[in-house]
Amino acid sequence: MRNKKHPAANRRAKLDVEDLMHFHIGGVMTVREDGTILGVDEGTVALLQKPKETLEGKSVSDFMPELKVPKTFSTEKKRGQSTLRADGKTITDISYLLRGGWHQEQQAYFLLLQPKELTPANLRQYARLYDWMPVGILIYDLEQATPVVCNQKLLDLFSAMDENDFLKNGPLSTKHDNPLEQYARQAQATEQHFETELPTAQHEKVSLQVTSSMIPGLNQQLVLFLFQNITDRNLNARRLQESRNTLSAIISSAVDGIIIIDGKGTIKMVNEATSKLFGYNDDEMIGRNINMLMPEPHHSQHDGYLDNYKKTGDAKIIGVGREVKGKRKDGKLFPFRLGVSRVNIEGGMLFTGVVHDLTEQKRQEAEIMQLNEELEQKVEERTEKLTQVVNQLLQSNQQLEQQVQERQAAEEALRKNEEELRKSLEREKELSELKSRFVSMASHEFRTPLTTIASSTELLGLYTESEQQPKREKHLKRIKSSVTNLTGILTDFLSLSKLEEGKIKNDPDWFNLCELLDEIADDLHSLLKNGQTIRKDYSNVKQEVYLDAKIVKNVFINLLSNAIKYSNENSTVHIQVELKADTLHASIRDEGIGIPKHEQKHLFSRFFRADNVENIQGTGLGLNIVKRYINLLDGSISFESEEGKGTTFIFDIPLPAPENA
């Protein structure tokens, strides 16, 4: 039968490597289905001792009477044993393998012949026969438990020069612990495959993949070992695994979610951040369509989008990025920014999506809006309260003016009260100056923070992008700082108003003084300028005292914040506190600008501010309030100051006797 255009004809004509391993020095015949010999090799010529031309065209049964060639063509292997005859005489006993194949574009059988007896020369020739193969070959004598012959490739694998020395002393010899004996015996039952690592002559390690099998049909128990060098493969595999491990670690530790899908939208890989964001574990996502993470209408339209992209190349998200919504396992939606990139691989394409959660950003934006609304409301409330305080002061001023007028009239009527009238006139002057100071201070102190709040609020509306978050935080910080200033101003006004109206009472209770001092230090930490520090000197403060904690805290905060405010950067504020048996003694010293000598007499007056603090924010009420607080506690306060060198405030607060407390 002929098949001139059969595409696999040449491939089928090649013998299996396995057959070449099992059949060695002997011969190969090509036989038709009817048993006619089509061709023989030199080995067959040597076995039969007849010229090649006298063998071709003969029937194979003339030389191998026991062989039965299948009449129905088959590619299955057929093994057996027979005698090889010529001219009616038996030449030798052989083993054979018969298998179907292609010969010169026609179906034929290949008959491989193998003598049962092999001499050492035959074995050496057997090994040399496979020098063309890219693997090392070794023949192992199972009965003698020793290697007997190898090919040149095996010597090259171990950088060996002499075959005899290699077989006797090399890493595969009986002098060394090697797995050949074990696998040689196991090869009696079935072919063995294993990997090992052995040293070369240069003491380098070579990784080997080894196959062992019995050489069939022989009286000797010989095992064939094939050695293939896989050192580079293992090295590359380790490097590839290390690269995969590194990539996996990078992806797994990424803060943003990372999702990889194929061209059909099937999820191939997700990282841990993705699982946390969507509430699914890896097994629930991998292998499913990416639209499981999308709400409608994207859930239904996503596959169409992919198809359209593959047809037209029109990318709506790929390489662009967009803010979208995701659907968690519990059905809740959340905002995120999605960036998608395309990766071309062999046989298709992959898409990598990076998911950046915007939930916190949106929450902060909502908080900013709410804070703005609350800020506006607080400004209105504080403005209303300030108006009330101003009205009260104006009303008091009007009453004082009326009194002055009455006293002036009385002076005209009663010249005897001239001295009193003079004092009233001086008081009128003082009140007039007080009024001017108040109006000037209120106008300046409220205009500056309100202007800052207005400009920062307007600028916040311009920063809408994610990368502008630092700018938003900067203006938000300015707004918070201005609100803090306004709050401080209003607190001073309200505190003064309450003190004047007698609404603040001394309400003592037990508290730990050390804990209060630590709390005050924490509250003031944010006010420190660059390089400023607070040096503490505490003595006997780790006990409870029976005082009004709120009033004590306000006294310390007012004095410490003034020390920080009126000192330069890289300066030190010193606080000394000593708890005696019956007195709380404290001093606060700064290294600041100090108080001019001629103005020190006005230091505890309302709205008083020295000439050298015009560029520093303040109401001029803080020290007046401190003095009133200390008076409520029956304490005393004094100070020492030198302009340009700093100021020290010293105060003492009496402690009640234990039985009274």
Buried (B, 14 or more C-beta within 10 A) or exposed (E): EEEEEBEEBEEEBEBEEEBBBBBBBBBBBBBBBEBBBBBBBEBBBEBBEBEEEEBBEBBBEBBBEEBEBEEEEBEEBBBBEBEBBBEEEEBEBBBBBBBBBBBEEBBBBBBBBBBBEBEEEBBBBBBBBBEEBEBBBBBBBBEEEBBBBBBBBBBEBBBBEEBEEBBEBBBBBBEEEBBBBEBBBBBEEEBBEEEBEBBBBEEEEBBBBBBBBBBBBBEBBBBBBBBBBBBEEBEEEEEEEEEEEEEEEEBEEBEBBBBBBBBEBEBBBBBBBBBEBBEBEEEBBBEBBBBBBBBEEBBEEBBEBBEBBEEEEEEEBBEEBEEBEBBEBEEEEBBBBBBBEEEEEEEEEBBBBBBBBBEEBBEBBEEBEEBBEEBEEBBEEBBEBBEEBBEEBEEEBEEBEEEBEEBBEBBEEEEEBEEEBEEBBEBBEEBBEBBEBBEEBBEEBBEBBBEBBEBBBEBBEEBEEEEEBEBBEBBBEBBBBBBEBBEBBBBBBBBBBBBBEEEBEEEBEEBBBBEBBBBBBEBBEEEBEEEBEBEBEBEEBEEEBBBBBEBBBBBBBBBBBBBBBBBEEEBBBBBBBBBEEEEBBBBBBBBBBBBBEEBBEBBBBBBBBBEBBEEEBBBBBBBBBBBBBBEBBEBEBEBBBEBEEBBBBBBBBBBEEEEEE
